Amino acid sequence: MCFGFASPPWISLAPSLVPLAGGSTSIDLKPLNTSETPDLPDDESASASLDTRVQQPRLWRADGWTAQVLKNEDDDGWAVAMIKDGEPEPALIGPWTMGRDKKNPKPLDGPAFSTLVKTATEFVRRHEQQLHASLHQSIAVTAGAGRVTVCLDIVPDEDNPYAVLSAQDDGGELLAELRVAASFKLSRASAIAWADNQFKKLD
């Protein structure tokens, strides 16, 4: 199946959250003490644990997410990790607000947790959309007497990654399909050249 997908712009993350990895951010976050990261439930007790709401000053679990306030041992600051239920690693880690005593972190509460969940959920959704767009590309070109949609679907196999180049007419009928290298660059020029060559195997 051929997909056309436009990669959306990255969202503007709330200043209290930054990506753990794989995202672009202008906020620097020093390494955290990972030993303080909340323990995830074992498979045997996962359902019971994840259904239990927790509302503590530094640990809040609800709506499929866990927020954990952590000490940044490299300075006097604090951070908050957002962990999606069932995931082994945090989706986001970002700086957290200091409390009024300028020593302890500001306690988590309902409104703050809701904002954290909204931001983390949006970031994960955008990340998934960008990943989809990077693996599935399409370009519509004029070939002969009609329009043709040329697609490139990358299969990210760890041992032998490859891509499938395909072409469909305006009615969605498959005209050709060809296995190519995962490094193949789909552009308007390469799509037209393939169509002009009657969708034959590329050199």
Buried (B, 14 or more C-beta within 10 A) or exposed (E): EBEEBEEEEBEEBBEBBBBBEEBEEEEEBEEBEEEBBBEBBEEEEEEEBBEEEEEEEBEBBBEEBBBBBBBBEEEEBBBBBBBBBEEEEBBBBBBBEBEEEEEBBBEBEEEBBEEBBEBBBBBBEBBEBBEEBEBBBBBBBEBEEEEBBBBBBBEEEEEEEBBBBBBBBEEEEEBBBBEBEBEBEBEEEBBBEBBEEEBEEEE
